[in-house]
Amino acid sequence: MSTPLLPGPRLPEAASAAPLSDELRAAAFTADGCLDLLGAVAYAALSRAETVPALRATRGGSPLETLVRLFLLQQAVPRDRARAALKDLARYEADGWLRDGGGQGGGADPSDIGASGATGATGNSGDTVRATVDVRPYAGDGGEDWWIVSDLGCAVGGAGGIGSAPGVERADLVLGVGGASTTLAGLTVRQSYDTALDLGTGSGIQALHASRHTTRVTATDVNPRALHFARLTLALSGAQEADLRRGGLFDPVGEERYDLIVSNPPFVISPSGADSGKRLTYRDGGMAGDDLCRTLVQQSAAHLNDGGWCQLLANWQHVEGQDWRERLASWVPAGCDAWIVQREVQDVAQYAELWLRDAAEHRGDPAAYAARYDAWLAEFEQAKVHGVGFGWITLRKSGTERSAITAEEWPHPVEQPLGPAIADWFGRQDFLRGHDDAALLASRFTLAPDVVQEQVGLPGAEDPEHVVLRSGRGMRRATKVDTVGAGFAGVCDGTLPAGRIVDAIAQLLREDPVILRDRTPESIRLLVEQGFLEPVV
């Protein structure tokens, strides 16, 4: 596919990505190498857009220190040091990865301030070079050395601290690795697929992950600069080239179907009025409210093969008089199972402030900031929205007439990567859907290996007030069980059918086994659905 016309300055050529990656790897400019060099404190500070600790840790002038300053910290570095780190320096300048160190961006390096208070001399502009793009080391699923290419300032600290991408309109910026992208990567069900679609690829992170387990990867974006950055990311990381297509939603793929669809879409619910400010492509979808996320969910089934997955991050509105769970469940297309998890809720003021700061509106004219803030609140008020939820949505095209749809709130820590646990959850839905109560009692179960039992009560009491089963894996759930549930779970080792265990418990407790068989399946279903019990199949 030909490179689209790109607004702003020239971007690097992908042709020199392979030799560049060899040189980066040789200098240990990798995720592990940078962590070893910088240390945990400086490395963590980078995620908060604080670069001073990293600058202090890279004063020695080694090839790795030079590359960190060049590509991660976006500092001008002496040409001789750059040449020591990158032997083919002239080619990387000619292909647009580097430019002359004079001109806009960068600023003084506080770690070079001497006793006199003057910054260390950097020489004439021709004596230094700068990176034209942000290159961030990134560890692959199997420990591969990957690199994510994005606009300057967009890999360290996200968009809120941008100010170093000369000649690029903020609306056209392409962001690098952030919390949302790594979250989605960890949620994705990793299986061997024939086809995958990364919808709204940005700098290509999800396409890069998909390339490791998918024969053919398609990546789309409305921003032509994003498609070029995705190409650079894939080429620099040594991944197969994706089929890159420009356009929004499912328009670029027509009626094509995929085994996996992943999307970290521009889900921000921003106002559409004249005073709302310029639309930012990387976050604003251009549709009213949460219509973009709703449309993605509703249209996904038509683009999935049977058994295919659609996984996306989303924001959704909490509308007065509506249960958000019922509202989102209504989005799910027929023939699909769905698991919707709400991780966080913000009130409308918090939400507006978050994204106004992301756009750096708070740094400009106070009156303009107040007007835009008011525009956000006015649109929320008109739509009767009192809060905004953030979370993830996973759909699987099961083809069943009895869809399993769960929408729940879970703000607690989870295990990442969560993809295997998500696949297991959908597998358990298939099992439960195919087993009525009689079949359930005829089945055998084992207690999941990560489950422990806790007894809670007053010290010295003869019996606990309640018993809790707690899982240390996946969603890390905890659930309260009664005496029957605790006893049942405790003896599930896969040797006896559930009904035999229930009968034994009834005899021990001197209860009617018929009555216990009637009420126990509901508890078994809950323990299976939440992963405390595993069916023996």
C-alpha positions as CSV (number, residue, x, y, z in Angstrom):
1,M,0.0,0.0,0.0
2,S,1.3,3.4,-0.9
3,T,2.1,5.9,1.9
4,P,-0.7,8.5,2.1
5,L,0.0,12.2,2.0
6,L,0.9,13.3,5.5
7,P,0.3,16.6,7.2
8,G,3.2,18.1,9.0
9,P,6.9,17.3,8.7
10,R,8.4,14.4,6.9
11,L,8.3,11.1,8.7
12,P,11.0,8.4,8.6
13,E,11.2,5.8,5.9
14,A,10.4,2.2,6.9
15,A,13.1,0.9,4.6
16,S,15.9,1.5,7.2
17,A,13.9,0.1,10.1
18,A,15.6,-3.4,10.1
19,P,19.2,-2.2,10.3
20,L,18.1,0.4,12.9
21,S,16.5,-2.3,15.1
22,D,19.7,-4.3,14.9
23,E,21.7,-1.3,16.2
24,L,19.2,-0.6,18.9
25,R,19.3,-4.2,20.1
26,A,23.1,-4.3,20.0
27,A,23.2,-1.3,22.3
28,A,20.6,-2.9,24.7
29,F,18.1,-0.2,23.9
30,T,15.3,-2.6,24.9
31,A,12.7,-2.6,27.7
32,D,15.0,-4.6,30.0
33,G,18.1,-2.7,29.0
34,C,16.5,0.7,29.8
35,L,15.1,-0.5,33.1
36,D,18.6,-1.8,34.1
37,L,20.2,1.5,33.1
38,L,17.6,3.9,34.6
39,G,16.5,2.0,37.6
40,A,12.9,1.6,38.8
41,V,12.5,5.1,40.1
42,A,13.6,7.0,37.0
43,Y,11.8,4.5,34.7
44,A,8.5,5.0,36.7
45,A,9.0,8.7,36.5
46,L,8.9,8.6,32.7
47,S,5.3,7.4,32.8
48,R,4.5,10.6,34.7
49,A,6.2,12.7,32.1
50,E,9.0,13.5,34.5
51,T,12.4,13.2,32.8
52,V,14.9,14.7,35.2
53,P,15.7,11.4,37.0
54,A,16.3,9.7,33.6
55,L,18.5,12.7,32.5
56,R,20.6,12.3,35.7
57,A,20.9,8.5,35.0
58,T,22.2,9.0,31.4
59,R,25.2,11.4,31.9
60,G,27.9,8.9,31.1
61,G,27.8,9.0,27.3
62,S,27.6,5.3,26.6
63,P,25.7,4.2,23.4
64,L,22.7,3.1,25.5
65,E,22.6,6.4,27.4
66,T,22.9,8.3,24.1
67,L,20.0,6.4,22.6
68,V,17.8,6.9,25.7
69,R,18.5,10.7,25.5
70,L,17.9,10.7,21.8
71,F,14.7,8.6,21.4
72,L,13.1,8.6,24.8
73,L,14.0,12.0,26.3
74,Q,14.2,13.8,22.9
75,Q,17.4,15.6,23.7
76,A,19.9,16.9,21.2
77,V,23.0,14.7,21.5
78,P,26.6,15.4,20.2
79,R,27.0,13.9,16.7
80,D,30.1,11.9,17.7
81,R,28.2,10.2,20.5
82,A,25.3,9.5,18.1
83,R,27.7,8.0,15.6
84,A,29.2,5.8,18.3
85,A,25.7,4.4,19.1
86,L,24.4,4.3,15.5
87,K,27.1,3.4,13.0
88,D,24.9,4.2,9.9
89,L,24.1,7.7,11.2
90,A,24.1,9.3,7.8
91,R,21.5,6.8,6.5
92,Y,19.2,7.4,9.5
93,E,19.4,11.2,8.9
94,A,18.7,10.7,5.2
95,D,15.7,8.5,5.9
96,G,14.3,11.0,8.4
97,W,14.8,9.2,11.7
98,L,17.1,12.0,12.8
99,R,17.7,15.6,12.0
100,D,20.1,18.4,12.7
101,G,20.1,19.3,16.4
102,G,19.5,23.0,16.0
103,G,16.1,24.7,16.1
104,Q,12.9,23.9,17.9
105,G,12.2,21.6,20.8
106,G,14.2,19.9,23.6
107,G,15.2,22.7,25.9
108,A,18.1,22.7,28.4
109,D,19.2,19.6,30.2
110,P,19.0,20.3,33.9
111,S,21.5,17.5,34.6
112,D,24.2,19.4,32.6
113,I,24.0,22.5,34.8
114,G,27.4,23.2,36.3
115,A,28.5,25.2,39.3
116,S,28.3,28.5,37.3
117,G,24.6,27.9,36.6
118,A,25.2,27.7,32.9
119,T,24.1,24.7,30.9
120,G,26.6,22.6,29.3
121,A,27.6,23.8,25.8
122,T,26.0,21.8,23.0
123,G,28.1,23.3,20.2
124,N,26.8,24.5,16.9
125,S,23.6,23.0,15.5
126,G,25.6,20.9,13.0
127,D,27.5,19.2,15.9
128,T,24.3,17.7,17.3
129,V,21.4,15.6,16.1
130,R,17.8,15.0,17.4
131,A,15.2,12.3,16.9
132,T,12.3,13.2,14.7
133,V,10.1,10.6,16.3
134,D,9.6,9.0,19.7
135,V,10.9,5.4,19.9
136,R,10.0,3.4,23.0
137,P,11.3,0.0,23.8
138,Y,8.5,-2.5,24.5
139,A,8.5,-6.1,25.5
140,G,6.5,-8.5,23.5
141,D,4.2,-11.3,24.8
142,G,7.0,-13.8,24.6
143,G,9.8,-11.4,25.7
144,E,10.5,-10.1,22.2
145,D,12.3,-6.8,21.8
146,W,9.9,-4.5,20.1
147,W,9.8,-0.7,19.6
148,I,6.8,1.6,19.4
149,V,7.1,4.6,17.2
150,S,5.0,7.7,17.8
151,D,5.1,11.5,17.7
152,L,7.6,13.3,19.8
153,G,6.5,13.6,23.4
154,C,3.7,11.0,22.9
155,A,5.4,7.9,24.4
156,V,6.6,9.4,27.6
157,G,3.8,10.9,29.6
158,G,1.1,10.7,27.0
159,A,-0.5,13.7,25.2
160,G,-0.9,16.0,28.2
161,G,2.8,17.0,28.1
162,I,3.1,17.4,24.4
163,G,5.0,20.4,23.1
164,S,7.9,18.9,21.2
165,A,6.4,17.8,18.0
166,P,7.3,20.7,15.7
167,G,5.0,21.4,12.8
168,V,2.3,18.8,13.8
169,E,-1.2,20.0,14.5
170,R,-2.3,18.6,17.9
171,A,-5.4,17.1,16.2
172,D,-3.1,14.9,14.0
173,L,-0.8,13.6,16.8
174,V,-0.2,9.9,17.0
175,L,0.3,8.7,20.6
176,G,2.6,5.9,21.8
177,V,2.3,3.3,24.5
178,G,-0.1,4.3,27.3
179,G,-2.1,2.6,30.1
180,A,-5.1,2.0,27.8
181,S,-3.1,0.3,25.1
182,T,-1.3,-2.0,27.4
183,T,-4.5,-2.8,29.2
184,L,-6.2,-3.9,26.0
185,A,-3.1,-5.9,25.0
186,G,-3.4,-7.8,28.2
187,L,-7.1,-8.4,27.8
188,T,-6.9,-9.8,24.3
189,V,-7.6,-13.5,23.9
190,R,-4.4,-14.8,22.3
191,Q,-5.2,-17.8,20.0
192,S,-4.0,-18.8,16.6
193,Y,-6.1,-16.8,14.2
194,D,-6.3,-16.6,10.4
195,T,-7.4,-13.0,10.4
196,A,-7.4,-10.1,12.8
197,L,-8.5,-6.4,12.6
198,D,-7.0,-3.6,14.6
199,L,-9.6,-0.9,14.3
200,G,-8.1,2.5,15.1
201,T,-4.6,1.3,15.1
202,G,-2.8,4.5,16.2
203,S,0.9,3.7,16.5
204,G,0.2,0.0,15.7
205,I,0.5,-1.6,19.2
206,Q,-2.4,-4.0,18.9
207,A,-1.5,-4.9,15.3
208,L,2.0,-5.7,16.5
209,H,0.7,-8.1,19.2
210,A,-1.7,-9.7,16.7
211,S,1.1,-10.3,14.2
212,R,2.6,-12.9,16.5
213,H,-0.4,-15.2,16.4
214,T,-2.4,-14.2,13.3
215,T,-1.8,-15.0,9.6
216,R,-3.2,-11.8,8.2
217,V,-3.5,-8.6,10.1
218,T,-5.6,-5.6,8.9
219,A,-5.2,-2.2,10.6
220,T,-7.3,0.9,10.1
221,D,-7.3,4.5,11.2
222,V,-8.9,7.8,10.1
223,N,-5.5,9.5,10.5
224,P,-3.1,8.9,7.6
225,R,-0.1,9.7,10.0
226,A,-1.2,6.9,12.3
227,L,-1.0,4.4,9.4
228,H,2.5,5.5,8.7
229,F,3.5,5.2,12.3
230,A,2.0,1.7,12.5
231,R,4.1,0.7,9.5
232,L,7.2,2.0,11.3
233,T,6.3,0.2,14.5
234,L,5.8,-3.1,12.7
235,A,8.9,-2.7,10.6
236,L,11.2,-1.7,13.4
237,S,9.9,-4.6,15.5
238,G,10.5,-7.1,12.7
239,A,6.8,-8.0,12.4
240,Q,5.0,-8.9,9.3
241,E,3.6,-6.0,7.4
242,A,-0.1,-5.3,8.0
243,D,-2.8,-4.4,5.5
244,L,-3.1,-0.7,6.4
245,R,-6.4,1.0,5.4
246,R,-7.6,4.5,6.0
247,G,-11.2,5.2,7.3
248,G,-13.4,5.1,10.3
249,L,-15.4,2.4,12.0
250,F,-15.9,-0.6,9.6
251,D,-16.0,1.4,6.4
252,P,-12.4,0.4,5.3
253,V,-13.2,-3.3,5.4
254,G,-16.5,-3.5,3.7
255,E,-18.2,-6.8,4.4
256,E,-15.0,-8.7,5.4
257,R,-15.0,-10.9,8.5
258,Y,-12.3,-11.6,11.1
259,D,-11.5,-14.1,13.8
260,L,-10.4,-11.2,16.1
261,I,-11.3,-7.6,16.2
262,V,-9.5,-5.3,18.8
263,S,-10.0,-1.6,19.2
264,N,-8.8,1.1,21.5
265,P,-11.1,3.6,19.8
266,P,-11.4,7.4,20.2
267,F,-14.0,6.8,23.0
268,V,-13.9,10.1,24.8
269,I,-17.3,11.6,25.2
270,S,-16.7,15.2,24.2
271,P,-19.1,18.0,23.4
272,S,-20.0,18.7,19.8
273,G,-20.8,22.4,20.1
274,A,-19.0,25.4,18.6
275,D,-17.3,26.2,21.9
276,S,-16.0,22.7,22.5
277,G,-12.6,23.2,20.9
278,K,-10.9,21.4,18.0
279,R,-11.5,17.7,17.7
280,L,-8.5,15.6,18.6
281,T,-8.4,12.6,16.3
282,Y,-6.6,10.3,18.7
283,R,-9.4,10.5,21.3
284,D,-12.5,12.2,19.9
285,G,-14.7,10.0,17.7
286,G,-16.9,12.8,16.3
287,M,-20.2,11.1,17.3
288,A,-22.6,12.2,20.0
289,G,-22.3,10.8,23.5
290,D,-21.2,7.2,23.5
291,D,-22.6,6.5,20.1
292,L,-19.2,5.5,18.7
293,C,-18.7,2.7,21.2
294,R,-22.3,1.6,20.8
295,T,-22.0,1.5,17.0
296,L,-18.8,-0.6,17.3
297,V,-20.4,-3.1,19.5
298,Q,-23.6,-3.3,17.4
299,Q,-21.8,-3.6,14.1
300,S,-19.2,-6.1,15.3
301,A,-21.2,-9.3,14.8
302,A,-21.5,-8.6,11.0
303,H,-17.7,-8.6,10.8
304,L,-16.9,-11.6,12.9
305,N,-16.5,-15.2,11.8
306,D,-18.3,-17.8,13.8
307,G,-16.5,-18.1,17.2
308,G,-14.7,-14.8,16.6
309,W,-13.9,-12.3,19.3
310,C,-14.4,-8.5,19.5
311,Q,-12.5,-6.8,22.3
312,L,-12.5,-3.1,22.9
313,L,-12.1,-0.4,25.5
314,A,-14.9,2.0,25.9
315,N,-16.5,4.9,27.8
316,W,-20.3,4.9,28.4
317,Q,-22.7,7.4,29.8
318,H,-24.6,6.9,33.1
319,V,-28.0,8.4,32.1
320,E,-30.6,9.5,34.7
321,G,-33.3,6.9,35.1
322,Q,-31.4,4.1,33.3
323,D,-29.4,1.2,34.7
324,W,-26.1,1.3,32.9
325,R,-25.9,-2.5,32.9
326,E,-29.2,-2.8,31.0
327,R,-28.3,0.0,28.7
328,L,-25.0,-1.6,27.6
329,A,-26.5,-5.1,27.5
330,S,-29.0,-3.7,24.9
331,W,-26.0,-2.9,22.6
332,V,-25.0,-6.6,22.3
333,P,-26.0,-8.0,18.9
334,A,-28.0,-11.2,18.6
335,G,-26.0,-14.4,18.6
336,C,-23.2,-13.0,20.7
337,D,-22.1,-13.7,24.3
338,A,-20.7,-10.6,26.1
339,W,-18.8,-9.8,29.2
340,I,-18.8,-6.1,30.1
341,V,-16.7,-4.8,33.0
342,Q,-16.8,-1.3,34.4
343,R,-13.5,-0.4,36.0
344,E,-14.1,3.2,37.0
345,V,-16.8,5.9,37.1
346,Q,-16.2,9.6,37.1
347,D,-18.8,12.3,37.7
348,V,-19.2,14.7,34.8
349,A,-17.0,17.4,36.3
350,Q,-14.1,15.1,36.9
351,Y,-14.5,13.7,33.4
352,A,-14.5,17.1,31.8
353,E,-11.4,18.2,33.8
354,L,-9.5,15.0,32.9
355,W,-9.9,15.6,29.1
356,L,-9.5,19.3,29.2
357,R,-6.1,18.8,30.9
358,D,-5.3,16.1,28.3
359,A,-5.8,18.7,25.6
360,A,-3.7,21.2,27.7
361,E,-6.7,23.6,27.7
362,H,-5.9,24.6,31.3
363,R,-2.6,26.1,30.1
364,G,-4.2,28.7,27.9
365,D,-6.6,31.6,28.3
366,P,-8.6,31.1,31.5
367,A,-11.7,32.5,29.9
368,A,-11.5,30.1,27.0
369,Y,-10.9,27.2,29.4
370,A,-14.0,28.1,31.4
371,A,-16.1,28.4,28.3
372,R,-15.0,24.9,27.1
373,Y,-15.5,23.5,30.6
374,D,-19.0,24.9,30.5
375,A,-19.7,23.4,27.1
376,W,-18.9,19.9,28.4
377,L,-21.2,20.3,31.4
378,A,-24.0,21.8,29.3
379,E,-24.0,18.9,26.9
380,F,-24.0,16.3,29.8
381,E,-26.8,18.2,31.4
382,Q,-28.9,18.2,28.2
383,A,-28.4,14.5,27.8
384,K,-29.2,13.9,31.5
385,V,-25.8,12.3,32.0
386,H,-24.5,12.3,35.6
387,G,-21.4,10.1,35.2
388,V,-19.2,8.3,32.8
389,G,-18.0,4.8,33.1
390,F,-14.8,3.3,31.7
391,G,-14.1,-0.3,31.1
392,W,-13.8,-3.1,28.6
393,I,-16.2,-5.0,26.4
394,T,-15.6,-8.5,25.1
395,L,-17.9,-10.2,22.7
396,R,-17.8,-13.7,21.2
397,K,-19.9,-14.7,18.2
398,S,-21.3,-17.9,19.6
399,G,-24.4,-18.1,17.3
400,T,-26.6,-19.2,20.2
401,E,-30.2,-18.1,20.7
402,R,-29.6,-18.0,24.5
403,S,-26.8,-15.4,24.8
404,A,-24.9,-15.1,28.0
405,I,-24.5,-11.4,28.7
406,T,-22.9,-10.1,31.9
407,A,-22.3,-6.5,32.8
408,E,-20.7,-5.9,36.1
409,E,-18.6,-3.4,38.1
410,W,-15.2,-4.5,39.1
411,P,-12.8,-1.7,40.4
412,H,-10.5,-4.1,42.1
413,P,-7.0,-5.2,41.0
414,V,-6.9,-8.0,38.4
415,E,-4.1,-10.2,37.1
416,Q,-2.6,-9.2,33.8
417,P,-2.5,-10.6,31.2
418,L,-6.2,-11.4,31.7
419,G,-6.8,-12.8,28.2
420,P,-6.6,-16.5,29.3
421,A,-9.1,-15.8,32.1
422,I,-11.5,-14.1,29.7
423,A,-11.3,-17.1,27.3
424,D,-12.0,-19.4,30.3
425,W,-15.0,-17.3,31.3
426,F,-16.6,-17.7,27.9
427,G,-15.8,-21.4,27.9
428,R,-17.7,-21.8,31.2
429,Q,-20.7,-20.0,29.7
430,D,-20.8,-22.7,27.1
431,F,-20.7,-25.4,29.7
432,L,-23.4,-23.8,31.9
433,R,-25.7,-23.2,28.9
434,G,-25.4,-26.9,27.9
435,H,-26.1,-28.3,31.3
436,D,-29.5,-28.1,33.0
437,D,-29.8,-28.8,36.7
438,A,-29.9,-32.6,36.3
439,A,-26.8,-32.6,34.0
440,L,-25.0,-30.3,36.4
441,L,-25.5,-32.6,39.3
442,A,-24.3,-35.5,37.1
443,S,-21.1,-33.6,36.3
444,R,-17.8,-33.7,38.2
445,F,-15.8,-30.7,39.3
446,T,-12.4,-29.7,40.8
447,L,-11.6,-26.7,43.0
448,A,-9.5,-24.3,41.0
449,P,-5.9,-24.5,42.2
450,D,-5.6,-20.9,43.2
451,V,-8.6,-20.9,45.6
452,V,-8.2,-20.5,49.3
453,Q,-10.9,-20.5,52.0
454,E,-11.2,-17.8,54.7
455,Q,-13.3,-18.1,57.8
456,V,-14.5,-14.8,59.2
457,G,-15.9,-14.3,62.7
458,L,-15.3,-13.1,66.2
459,P,-12.2,-14.5,68.0
460,G,-13.1,-17.5,70.1
461,A,-16.4,-18.0,68.5
462,E,-17.4,-21.7,68.0
463,D,-18.6,-21.1,64.4
464,P,-17.5,-18.5,61.8
465,E,-19.9,-15.8,60.9
466,H,-19.3,-16.6,57.2
467,V,-16.9,-18.5,54.9
468,V,-15.2,-16.8,51.9
469,L,-13.7,-18.4,48.9
470,R,-10.9,-16.3,47.4
471,S,-9.1,-16.7,44.1
472,G,-5.6,-15.4,43.5
473,R,-5.7,-15.5,39.8
474,G,-7.7,-13.8,36.9
475,M,-10.2,-11.4,38.3
476,R,-9.1,-12.3,41.9
477,R,-12.7,-12.7,43.1
478,A,-14.0,-13.4,46.5
479,T,-17.4,-14.9,47.3
480,K,-19.3,-15.7,50.4
481,V,-20.6,-19.3,50.7
482,D,-22.8,-21.1,53.2
483,T,-21.9,-24.3,55.0
484,V,-23.2,-26.4,52.1
485,G,-21.2,-24.4,49.5
486,A,-18.0,-24.5,51.5
487,G,-18.3,-28.2,52.1
488,F,-19.1,-28.9,48.5
489,A,-16.2,-26.9,47.2
490,G,-13.8,-28.5,49.7
491,V,-14.4,-32.0,48.5
492,C,-14.5,-31.4,44.7
493,D,-11.5,-33.3,43.4
494,G,-13.1,-34.6,40.2
495,T,-13.8,-38.1,41.4
496,L,-17.5,-37.9,42.4
497,P,-20.5,-36.4,40.6
498,A,-21.9,-33.3,42.2
499,G,-25.1,-35.0,43.1
500,R,-23.3,-37.7,45.1
501,I,-21.5,-34.9,47.0
502,V,-24.8,-33.1,47.7
503,D,-26.4,-36.3,49.0
504,A,-23.4,-36.9,51.3
505,I,-23.6,-33.3,52.7
506,A,-27.4,-33.7,53.2
507,Q,-26.8,-36.9,55.2
508,L,-24.1,-35.2,57.3
509,L,-26.3,-32.2,58.0
510,R,-29.4,-34.3,58.4
511,E,-31.2,-32.4,55.7
512,D,-33.6,-33.7,53.0
513,P,-31.4,-34.6,50.0
514,V,-34.2,-33.9,47.6
515,I,-34.6,-30.3,48.9
516,L,-30.8,-29.8,48.9
517,R,-30.5,-31.1,45.3
518,D,-33.2,-28.5,44.3
519,R,-31.4,-25.5,45.8
520,T,-27.7,-26.4,45.3
521,P,-27.4,-26.1,41.5
522,E,-27.8,-22.3,41.6
523,S,-24.8,-22.1,44.0
524,I,-22.8,-24.5,41.8
525,R,-23.5,-22.3,38.7
526,L,-22.3,-19.2,40.5
527,L,-19.1,-21.0,41.6
528,V,-18.5,-22.3,38.1
529,E,-19.2,-19.0,36.4
530,Q,-16.8,-17.1,38.7
531,G,-14.1,-19.7,38.2
532,F,-13.9,-21.2,41.7
533,L,-15.0,-24.6,40.3
534,E,-13.7,-26.2,37.1
535,P,-15.8,-28.8,35.2
536,V,-14.1,-32.1,34.5
537,V,-14.7,-32.6,30.8
